[in-house]
């Protein structure tokens, strides 16, 4: 029987971090809401293994904004 799990992210970088995810092409569904963490914050994501299709397989990544002061916003992988 499938059980939902949680993953906790902690931001120790001193800058804002955006959590992202990607899913495998096995029917896993994208996660709808992922946290943005200010310095010192943590956030928890629930892995929806009890929802259709009955599993979730994917990866998480963290990004920081490299140029947030103007019109151009570029991100780079932080972790």
Phi and psi in radians as a Rosetta constraint file:
Dihedral C 1 N 2 CA 2 C 2 CIRCULARHARMONIC -1.311 0.35
Dihedral N 2 CA 2 C 2 N 3 CIRCULARHARMONIC 2.555 0.35
Dihedral C 2 N 3 CA 3 C 3 CIRCULARHARMONIC -2.330 0.35
Dihedral N 3 CA 3 C 3 N 4 CIRCULARHARMONIC 2.344 0.35
Dihedral C 3 N 4 CA 4 C 4 CIRCULARHARMONIC -1.149 0.35
Dihedral N 4 CA 4 C 4 N 5 CIRCULARHARMONIC 2.486 0.35
Dihedral C 4 N 5 CA 5 C 5 CIRCULARHARMONIC -2.101 0.35
Dihedral N 5 CA 5 C 5 N 6 CIRCULARHARMONIC 2.861 0.35
Dihedral C 5 N 6 CA 6 C 6 CIRCULARHARMONIC -2.149 0.35
Dihedral N 6 CA 6 C 6 N 7 CIRCULARHARMONIC 2.635 0.35
Dihedral C 6 N 7 CA 7 C 7 CIRCULARHARMONIC -2.189 0.35
Dihedral N 7 CA 7 C 7 N 8 CIRCULARHARMONIC 2.303 0.35
Dihedral C 7 N 8 CA 8 C 8 CIRCULARHARMONIC -1.916 0.35
Dihedral N 8 CA 8 C 8 N 9 CIRCULARHARMONIC 2.286 0.35
Dihedral C 8 N 9 CA 9 C 9 CIRCULARHARMONIC -1.916 0.35
Dihedral N 9 CA 9 C 9 N 10 CIRCULARHARMONIC 2.450 0.35
Dihedral C 9 N 10 CA 10 C 10 CIRCULARHARMONIC -2.186 0.35
Dihedral N 10 CA 10 C 10 N 11 CIRCULARHARMONIC 2.351 0.35
Dihedral C 10 N 11 CA 11 C 11 CIRCULARHARMONIC -1.766 0.35
Dihedral N 11 CA 11 C 11 N 12 CIRCULARHARMONIC 1.852 0.35
Dihedral C 11 N 12 CA 12 C 12 CIRCULARHARMONIC -1.949 0.35
Dihedral N 12 CA 12 C 12 N 13 CIRCULARHARMONIC 0.377 0.35
Dihedral C 12 N 13 CA 13 C 13 CIRCULARHARMONIC -1.549 0.35
Dihedral N 13 CA 13 C 13 N 14 CIRCULARHARMONIC -0.362 0.35
Dihedral C 13 N 14 CA 14 C 14 CIRCULARHARMONIC 1.528 0.35
Dihedral N 14 CA 14 C 14 N 15 CIRCULARHARMONIC -0.015 0.35
Dihedral C 14 N 15 CA 15 C 15 CIRCULARHARMONIC -2.339 0.35
Dihedral N 15 CA 15 C 15 N 16 CIRCULARHARMONIC 2.833 0.35
Dihedral C 15 N 16 CA 16 C 16 CIRCULARHARMONIC -1.139 0.35
Dihedral N 16 CA 16 C 16 N 17 CIRCULARHARMONIC 2.425 0.35
Dihedral C 16 N 17 CA 17 C 17 CIRCULARHARMONIC -2.184 0.35
Dihedral N 17 CA 17 C 17 N 18 CIRCULARHARMONIC 2.299 0.35
Dihedral C 17 N 18 CA 18 C 18 CIRCULARHARMONIC -1.783 0.35
Dihedral N 18 CA 18 C 18 N 19 CIRCULARHARMONIC 2.187 0.35
Dihedral C 18 N 19 CA 19 C 19 CIRCULARHARMONIC -1.546 0.35
Dihedral N 19 CA 19 C 19 N 20 CIRCULARHARMONIC 2.343 0.35
Dihedral C 19 N 20 CA 20 C 20 CIRCULARHARMONIC -2.241 0.35
Dihedral N 20 CA 20 C 20 N 21 CIRCULARHARMONIC 2.947 0.35
Dihedral C 20 N 21 CA 21 C 21 CIRCULARHARMONIC -2.614 0.35
Dihedral N 21 CA 21 C 21 N 22 CIRCULARHARMONIC 2.801 0.35
Dihedral C 21 N 22 CA 22 C 22 CIRCULARHARMONIC -2.387 0.35
Dihedral N 22 CA 22 C 22 N 23 CIRCULARHARMONIC 2.610 0.35
Dihedral C 22 N 23 CA 23 C 23 CIRCULARHARMONIC -2.014 0.35
Dihedral N 23 CA 23 C 23 N 24 CIRCULARHARMONIC 2.704 0.35
Dihedral C 23 N 24 CA 24 C 24 CIRCULARHARMONIC -1.247 0.35
Dihedral N 24 CA 24 C 24 N 25 CIRCULARHARMONIC 2.829 0.35
Dihedral C 24 N 25 CA 25 C 25 CIRCULARHARMONIC -1.569 0.35
Dihedral N 25 CA 25 C 25 N 26 CIRCULARHARMONIC 0.708 0.35
Dihedral C 25 N 26 CA 26 C 26 CIRCULARHARMONIC -1.917 0.35
Dihedral N 26 CA 26 C 26 N 27 CIRCULARHARMONIC 0.307 0.35
Dihedral C 26 N 27 CA 27 C 27 CIRCULARHARMONIC 1.744 0.35
Dihedral N 27 CA 27 C 27 N 28 CIRCULARHARMONIC -0.132 0.35
Dihedral C 27 N 28 CA 28 C 28 CIRCULARHARMONIC -1.052 0.35
Dihedral N 28 CA 28 C 28 N 29 CIRCULARHARMONIC 2.462 0.35
Dihedral C 28 N 29 CA 29 C 29 CIRCULARHARMONIC -1.728 0.35
Dihedral N 29 CA 29 C 29 N 30 CIRCULARHARMONIC 2.499 0.35
Dihedral C 29 N 30 CA 30 C 30 CIRCULARHARMONIC -1.057 0.35
Dihedral N 30 CA 30 C 30 N 31 CIRCULARHARMONIC 2.590 0.35
Dihedral C 30 N 31 CA 31 C 31 CIRCULARHARMONIC -1.387 0.35
Dihedral N 31 CA 31 C 31 N 32 CIRCULARHARMONIC 2.336 0.35
Dihedral C 31 N 32 CA 32 C 32 CIRCULARHARMONIC -1.397 0.35
Dihedral N 32 CA 32 C 32 N 33 CIRCULARHARMONIC -0.677 0.35
Dihedral C 32 N 33 CA 33 C 33 CIRCULARHARMONIC -2.250 0.35
Dihedral N 33 CA 33 C 33 N 34 CIRCULARHARMONIC 2.130 0.35
Dihedral C 33 N 34 CA 34 C 34 CIRCULARHARMONIC -2.207 0.35
Dihedral N 34 CA 34 C 34 N 35 CIRCULARHARMONIC 2.570 0.35
Dihedral C 34 N 35 CA 35 C 35 CIRCULARHARMONIC -1.334 0.35
Dihedral N 35 CA 35 C 35 N 36 CIRCULARHARMONIC 2.670 0.35
Dihedral C 35 N 36 CA 36 C 36 CIRCULARHARMONIC -1.892 0.35
Dihedral N 36 CA 36 C 36 N 37 CIRCULARHARMONIC 2.172 0.35
Dihedral C 36 N 37 CA 37 C 37 CIRCULARHARMONIC -1.963 0.35
Dihedral N 37 CA 37 C 37 N 38 CIRCULARHARMONIC 2.142 0.35
Dihedral C 37 N 38 CA 38 C 38 CIRCULARHARMONIC -1.346 0.35
Dihedral N 38 CA 38 C 38 N 39 CIRCULARHARMONIC 2.854 0.35
Dihedral C 38 N 39 CA 39 C 39 CIRCULARHARMONIC -0.914 0.35
Dihedral N 39 CA 39 C 39 N 40 CIRCULARHARMONIC 2.288 0.35
Dihedral C 39 N 40 CA 40 C 40 CIRCULARHARMONIC 1.491 0.35
Dihedral N 40 CA 40 C 40 N 41 CIRCULARHARMONIC -0.158 0.35
Dihedral C 40 N 41 CA 41 C 41 CIRCULARHARMONIC -1.493 0.35
Dihedral N 41 CA 41 C 41 N 42 CIRCULARHARMONIC 2.807 0.35
Dihedral C 41 N 42 CA 42 C 42 CIRCULARHARMONIC -2.297 0.35
Dihedral N 42 CA 42 C 42 N 43 CIRCULARHARMONIC 2.796 0.35
Dihedral C 42 N 43 CA 43 C 43 CIRCULARHARMONIC -2.599 0.35
Dihedral N 43 CA 43 C 43 N 44 CIRCULARHARMONIC 2.622 0.35
Dihedral C 43 N 44 CA 44 C 44 CIRCULARHARMONIC -2.021 0.35
Dihedral N 44 CA 44 C 44 N 45 CIRCULARHARMONIC 2.425 0.35
Dihedral C 44 N 45 CA 45 C 45 CIRCULARHARMONIC -2.071 0.35
Dihedral N 45 CA 45 C 45 N 46 CIRCULARHARMONIC 2.325 0.35
Dihedral C 45 N 46 CA 46 C 46 CIRCULARHARMONIC -1.615 0.35
Dihedral N 46 CA 46 C 46 N 47 CIRCULARHARMONIC 2.233 0.35
Dihedral C 46 N 47 CA 47 C 47 CIRCULARHARMONIC -1.511 0.35
Dihedral N 47 CA 47 C 47 N 48 CIRCULARHARMONIC 2.048 0.35
Dihedral C 47 N 48 CA 48 C 48 CIRCULARHARMONIC -1.427 0.35
Dihedral N 48 CA 48 C 48 N 49 CIRCULARHARMONIC 1.162 0.35
Dihedral C 48 N 49 CA 49 C 49 CIRCULARHARMONIC -1.379 0.35
Dihedral N 49 CA 49 C 49 N 50 CIRCULARHARMONIC -0.225 0.35
Dihedral C 49 N 50 CA 50 C 50 CIRCULARHARMONIC -1.616 0.35
Dihedral N 50 CA 50 C 50 N 51 CIRCULARHARMONIC -0.173 0.35
Dihedral C 50 N 51 CA 51 C 51 CIRCULARHARMONIC -1.514 0.35
Dihedral N 51 CA 51 C 51 N 52 CIRCULARHARMONIC 2.851 0.35
Dihedral C 51 N 52 CA 52 C 52 CIRCULARHARMONIC -0.997 0.35
Dihedral N 52 CA 52 C 52 N 53 CIRCULARHARMONIC 2.361 0.35
Dihedral C 52 N 53 CA 53 C 53 CIRCULARHARMONIC -1.618 0.35
Dihedral N 53 CA 53 C 53 N 54 CIRCULARHARMONIC 0.296 0.35
Dihedral C 53 N 54 CA 54 C 54 CIRCULARHARMONIC 1.649 0.35
Dihedral N 54 CA 54 C 54 N 55 CIRCULARHARMONIC 0.157 0.35
Dihedral C 54 N 55 CA 55 C 55 CIRCULARHARMONIC -2.806 0.35
Dihedral N 55 CA 55 C 55 N 56 CIRCULARHARMONIC 2.872 0.35
Dihedral C 55 N 56 CA 56 C 56 CIRCULARHARMONIC -2.462 0.35
Dihedral N 56 CA 56 C 56 N 57 CIRCULARHARMONIC 2.185 0.35
Dihedral C 56 N 57 CA 57 C 57 CIRCULARHARMONIC -2.274 0.35
Dihedral N 57 CA 57 C 57 N 58 CIRCULARHARMONIC 2.156 0.35
Dihedral C 57 N 58 CA 58 C 58 CIRCULARHARMONIC -3.037 0.35
Dihedral N 58 CA 58 C 58 N 59 CIRCULARHARMONIC -2.938 0.35
Dihedral C 58 N 59 CA 59 C 59 CIRCULARHARMONIC -2.289 0.35
Dihedral N 59 CA 59 C 59 N 60 CIRCULARHARMONIC 2.727 0.35
Dihedral C 59 N 60 CA 60 C 60 CIRCULARHARMONIC -1.996 0.35
Dihedral N 60 CA 60 C 60 N 61 CIRCULARHARMONIC 2.677 0.35
Dihedral C 60 N 61 CA 61 C 61 CIRCULARHARMONIC -2.582 0.35
Dihedral N 61 CA 61 C 61 N 62 CIRCULARHARMONIC 2.785 0.35
Dihedral C 61 N 62 CA 62 C 62 CIRCULARHARMONIC -2.093 0.35
Dihedral N 62 CA 62 C 62 N 63 CIRCULARHARMONIC 2.493 0.35
Dihedral C 62 N 63 CA 63 C 63 CIRCULARHARMONIC -2.281 0.35
Dihedral N 63 CA 63 C 63 N 64 CIRCULARHARMONIC 2.628 0.35
Dihedral C 63 N 64 CA 64 C 64 CIRCULARHARMONIC -2.140 0.35
Dihedral N 64 CA 64 C 64 N 65 CIRCULARHARMONIC 2.590 0.35
Dihedral C 64 N 65 CA 65 C 65 CIRCULARHARMONIC -1.386 0.35
Dihedral N 65 CA 65 C 65 N 66 CIRCULARHARMONIC 2.205 0.35
Dihedral C 65 N 66 CA 66 C 66 CIRCULARHARMONIC -1.521 0.35
Dihedral N 66 CA 66 C 66 N 67 CIRCULARHARMONIC -0.582 0.35
Dihedral C 66 N 67 CA 67 C 67 CIRCULARHARMONIC -2.401 0.35
Dihedral N 67 CA 67 C 67 N 68 CIRCULARHARMONIC 1.460 0.35
Dihedral C 67 N 68 CA 68 C 68 CIRCULARHARMONIC -1.681 0.35
Dihedral N 68 CA 68 C 68 N 69 CIRCULARHARMONIC -0.053 0.35
Dihedral C 68 N 69 CA 69 C 69 CIRCULARHARMONIC -1.474 0.35
Dihedral N 69 CA 69 C 69 N 70 CIRCULARHARMONIC -0.281 0.35
Dihedral C 69 N 70 CA 70 C 70 CIRCULARHARMONIC -2.132 0.35
Dihedral N 70 CA 70 C 70 N 71 CIRCULARHARMONIC -2.764 0.35
Dihedral C 70 N 71 CA 71 C 71 CIRCULARHARMONIC -1.331 0.35
Dihedral N 71 CA 71 C 71 N 72 CIRCULARHARMONIC -0.468 0.35
Dihedral C 71 N 72 CA 72 C 72 CIRCULARHARMONIC -1.589 0.35
Dihedral N 72 CA 72 C 72 N 73 CIRCULARHARMONIC 2.189 0.35
Dihedral C 72 N 73 CA 73 C 73 CIRCULARHARMONIC -2.067 0.35
Dihedral N 73 CA 73 C 73 N 74 CIRCULARHARMONIC 2.072 0.35
Dihedral C 73 N 74 CA 74 C 74 CIRCULARHARMONIC -2.092 0.35
Dihedral N 74 CA 74 C 74 N 75 CIRCULARHARMONIC 2.511 0.35
Dihedral C 74 N 75 CA 75 C 75 CIRCULARHARMONIC -1.984 0.35
Dihedral N 75 CA 75 C 75 N 76 CIRCULARHARMONIC 2.643 0.35
Dihedral C 75 N 76 CA 76 C 76 CIRCULARHARMONIC -2.334 0.35
Dihedral N 76 CA 76 C 76 N 77 CIRCULARHARMONIC 2.628 0.35
Dihedral C 76 N 77 CA 77 C 77 CIRCULARHARMONIC -1.137 0.35
Dihedral N 77 CA 77 C 77 N 78 CIRCULARHARMONIC 2.286 0.35
Dihedral C 77 N 78 CA 78 C 78 CIRCULARHARMONIC -1.719 0.35
Dihedral N 78 CA 78 C 78 N 79 CIRCULARHARMONIC -0.511 0.35
